[in-house]
Amino acid sequence: MLEQITRQNLIHAGKANNVYATNSPDYLELEASDRISAGNGAKTDVVTNKGVANNQISSATFKFLEENGIPTHYVCEGSNKSSKIVKAAEMIPLEVICRFVATGSFCKRYECEDGLEFDEPFVEFTFKSDSAGDPPIDRKTILALPEKTLIEDERELNLIEYYTARIGILLSEFYERLGVKLIDFKVEFGRISSGQIILCDEISPDTCRLVDIKTGEKLDKDRFREDLGDVSKGYEEILKRVTSNG
């Protein structure tokens, strides 16, 4: 069956990924591009081979999480090195952020010390809306706006929060074995036709802050955000470590 899935028309071009229909309504093809952006699209560029690196890192990560009990949209490799076949899902318009160390927007928002470490995975939500600037949203507001957030009840919200914290623990341990410290990451979830909520989108240096434990060197999109130069270096280094571990 999966061998017969073929890519069809482009249905969505996001900031970093393209989504294609397939000849099956149950599956899509998600292609990572070389596009890179920061500041909600205020700063953009193209990084050669970023799409291939992100796709392979994300695919390996989804496989690892599936093996450890986290349901994901990953199905199999796609038609090229930048793409994967995924389950079709209605995306829940929340970005779920898991922090181990306070940095970035968190410190700006609360005027707290950069580098403050949390005792356990710190999970927070933002409402995914470019026009609104992806504002922080609390649990009470999420549950009060089911037509906007697509969260039906507290049980679903608890499940998403549990999955995110569990992903954080799994990935923190995974990356530590590779000599990398996971600072924070963001994930997105979707609902498939059965009603099940699953992990979707990607997990890559675009969506994680990753720092070399020995050197403190940043190996993620912060290289672009902070104009550190040689943006592709971080992506290539994470890909090398992730694939050599597999």
C-alpha positions as CSV (number, residue, x, y, z in Angstrom):
1,M,0.0,0.0,0.0
2,L,2.7,2.5,1.1
3,E,4.7,1.8,-2.0
4,Q,1.8,3.1,-4.1
5,I,1.6,6.5,-2.4
6,T,2.6,9.2,-4.8
7,R,3.0,12.9,-4.5
8,Q,0.5,15.2,-6.2
9,N,-0.2,18.9,-5.9
10,L,1.3,21.4,-3.5
11,I,-1.4,22.4,-1.0
12,H,0.6,24.6,1.5
13,A,3.9,26.3,1.5
14,G,4.9,27.3,5.0
15,K,7.9,29.3,6.3
16,A,10.1,26.2,6.3
17,N,8.1,23.3,4.9
18,N,6.0,22.4,1.9
19,V,2.9,20.1,2.2
20,Y,1.8,18.0,-0.8
21,A,-1.3,16.0,-1.3
22,T,-0.9,12.4,-2.3
23,N,-3.1,9.9,-4.1
24,S,-4.5,8.8,-0.7
25,P,-6.6,11.1,1.5
26,D,-5.0,9.5,4.6
27,Y,-1.5,10.6,3.8
28,L,0.5,13.7,2.9
29,E,4.0,14.3,1.8
30,L,5.9,16.8,4.0
31,E,9.0,18.4,2.4
32,A,11.5,20.4,4.4
33,S,12.9,23.3,2.4
34,D,16.1,25.3,2.6
35,R,14.1,28.4,3.7
36,I,14.9,29.8,7.1
37,S,13.2,32.6,9.1
38,A,13.2,34.3,12.4
39,G,11.1,36.9,14.2
40,N,7.8,35.6,12.8
41,G,9.1,35.9,9.2
42,A,10.8,39.3,9.7
43,K,14.2,37.9,8.9
44,T,14.5,35.3,6.1
45,D,17.2,33.5,4.1
46,V,18.0,30.3,2.3
47,V,20.5,27.7,3.8
48,T,21.9,25.2,1.4
49,N,21.0,21.6,2.3
50,K,19.1,22.6,5.4
51,G,16.0,20.8,4.1
52,V,17.7,17.5,3.7
53,A,19.3,17.8,7.2
54,N,16.1,18.8,8.9
55,N,14.1,16.1,7.3
56,Q,16.6,13.4,8.2
57,I,17.0,14.6,11.8
58,S,13.2,14.9,12.2
59,S,12.5,11.5,10.7
60,A,15.1,9.8,13.0
61,T,13.6,11.7,16.0
62,F,10.0,10.6,15.2
63,K,11.1,7.0,14.8
64,F,12.8,7.2,18.2
65,L,9.8,8.7,19.8
66,E,7.4,6.1,18.3
67,E,9.6,3.4,19.7
68,N,9.2,5.1,23.1
69,G,5.4,5.3,23.1
70,I,4.8,8.7,21.5
71,P,2.3,8.6,18.6
72,T,3.5,10.6,15.6
73,H,2.5,11.4,12.0
74,Y,5.6,9.8,10.6
75,V,4.9,7.0,8.1
76,C,8.0,6.4,5.9
77,E,10.5,8.2,3.6
78,G,9.2,10.4,0.9
79,S,10.0,10.9,-2.8
80,N,13.3,12.6,-2.1
81,K,15.9,13.2,0.7
82,S,14.0,16.3,1.9
83,S,10.6,14.7,2.4
84,K,8.6,12.1,4.3
85,I,5.2,10.6,4.1
86,V,3.0,11.5,7.0
87,K,-0.5,10.8,8.3
88,A,-3.0,13.5,7.3
89,A,-4.2,15.4,10.4
90,E,-6.1,18.5,11.3
91,M,-3.5,20.7,12.9
92,I,-4.3,22.0,16.4
93,P,-3.3,25.7,16.3
94,L,-1.1,25.6,19.4
95,E,2.7,25.7,19.6
96,V,3.7,23.7,22.7
97,I,7.0,24.8,24.1
98,C,9.1,22.8,26.5
99,R,11.9,24.5,28.4
100,F,14.8,23.2,30.4
101,V,16.6,26.5,30.5
102,A,15.2,30.0,30.4
103,T,16.3,31.9,27.4
104,G,15.0,33.8,24.4
105,S,11.5,35.1,24.5
106,F,10.8,33.7,27.9
107,C,13.5,36.0,29.4
108,K,12.3,39.0,27.5
109,R,8.8,38.4,28.5
110,Y,9.5,38.0,32.3
111,E,12.8,39.9,32.5
112,C,14.4,36.9,34.1
113,E,18.0,35.7,34.1
114,D,19.1,34.0,30.9
115,G,20.3,30.5,31.7
116,L,18.0,29.9,34.7
117,E,17.5,26.1,34.8
118,F,14.1,24.6,35.6
119,D,13.8,21.6,38.0
120,E,11.6,19.8,35.5
121,P,10.3,20.2,31.9
122,F,8.5,23.6,31.8
123,V,5.6,23.4,29.4
124,E,3.8,26.5,28.0
125,F,1.5,27.2,25.1
126,T,1.3,29.9,22.4
127,F,-1.6,30.4,20.0
128,K,-0.4,29.7,16.5
129,S,-1.4,32.8,14.5
130,D,1.0,34.9,12.4
131,S,-1.5,37.8,12.4
132,A,-1.7,37.8,16.2
133,G,2.1,37.2,16.6
134,D,1.8,33.7,18.2
135,P,0.8,35.1,21.6
136,P,1.2,33.1,24.9
137,I,-2.1,31.4,25.8
138,D,-2.9,29.9,29.2
139,R,-4.8,26.6,29.9
140,K,-8.0,28.4,30.9
141,T,-8.2,30.4,27.7
142,I,-7.4,27.3,25.6
143,L,-10.4,25.5,27.1
144,A,-12.6,28.6,26.9
145,L,-12.1,28.8,23.1
146,P,-12.6,25.3,21.7
147,E,-13.7,26.6,18.3
148,K,-10.3,28.4,18.0
149,T,-7.9,26.0,19.7
150,L,-9.7,22.8,18.7
151,I,-9.1,21.4,22.2
152,E,-12.4,19.7,23.3
153,D,-11.7,19.2,27.0
154,E,-9.2,19.2,29.8
155,R,-8.3,15.5,29.2
156,E,-7.0,16.4,25.7
157,L,-5.0,19.4,27.0
158,N,-3.5,17.2,29.8
159,L,-2.6,14.6,27.2
160,I,-0.8,17.2,25.0
161,E,1.0,18.5,28.1
162,Y,2.0,15.0,29.1
163,Y,3.3,14.1,25.7
164,T,5.3,17.3,25.5
165,A,7.0,16.8,28.9
166,R,7.7,13.1,28.0
167,I,9.2,14.1,24.7
168,G,11.4,16.5,26.5
169,I,12.7,13.9,28.9
170,L,13.3,11.4,26.1
171,L,15.0,13.9,23.8
172,S,17.1,15.4,26.6
173,E,18.5,12.0,27.4
174,F,18.9,11.2,23.7
175,Y,20.9,14.3,23.0
176,E,23.0,14.1,26.2
177,R,24.3,10.8,24.9
178,L,25.4,12.7,21.7
179,G,27.2,15.3,23.7
180,V,24.5,17.9,23.2
181,K,22.4,19.8,25.7
182,L,18.7,20.4,24.9
183,I,17.8,23.9,26.0
184,D,14.2,24.0,24.8
185,F,12.0,23.0,21.9
186,K,8.5,23.5,20.4
187,V,6.2,20.9,19.0
188,E,2.8,20.8,17.3
189,F,0.0,18.3,17.4
190,G,-2.8,17.3,15.1
191,R,-5.9,15.1,15.1
192,I,-6.3,12.2,12.7
193,S,-9.6,10.9,11.4
194,S,-10.0,8.5,14.3
195,G,-9.9,11.4,16.7
196,Q,-6.5,10.5,18.1
197,I,-4.1,13.3,18.9
198,I,-0.6,12.7,17.5
199,L,2.7,14.6,17.3
200,C,3.1,16.4,13.9
201,D,5.2,18.9,12.0
202,E,8.9,18.5,12.8
203,I,11.6,18.3,15.5
204,S,14.8,19.7,14.2
205,P,17.4,22.4,14.8
206,D,14.7,24.8,13.5
207,T,12.5,24.0,16.4
208,C,15.0,23.1,19.2
209,R,17.8,24.9,20.9
210,L,20.8,22.6,21.0
211,V,24.2,23.4,22.5
212,D,27.5,21.3,22.4
213,I,28.1,20.3,26.0
214,K,31.8,20.6,25.9
215,T,32.2,23.8,23.9
216,G,28.9,25.6,24.5
217,E,28.6,26.2,20.7
218,K,25.1,26.7,19.4
219,L,24.0,24.0,16.9
220,D,20.6,25.3,15.9
221,K,18.6,28.2,14.4
222,D,20.1,30.6,17.0
223,R,23.1,30.8,14.7
224,F,20.8,32.5,12.2
225,R,18.8,34.5,14.8
226,E,22.0,35.9,16.4
227,D,24.1,36.3,13.2
228,L,26.7,33.9,14.4
229,G,27.7,32.8,10.9
230,D,28.0,29.5,9.1
231,V,24.4,28.6,9.9
232,S,24.5,25.2,8.1
233,K,27.3,24.1,10.5
234,G,24.9,23.4,13.4
235,Y,22.5,21.5,11.2
236,E,25.2,19.4,9.7
237,E,26.7,18.6,13.1
238,I,23.4,17.5,14.6
239,L,22.7,15.4,11.5
240,K,26.1,13.7,11.8
241,R,25.6,12.9,15.5
242,V,22.0,11.7,15.1
243,T,22.7,9.5,12.2
244,S,25.9,8.0,13.6
245,N,23.9,7.2,16.8
246,G,21.3,5.3,14.7
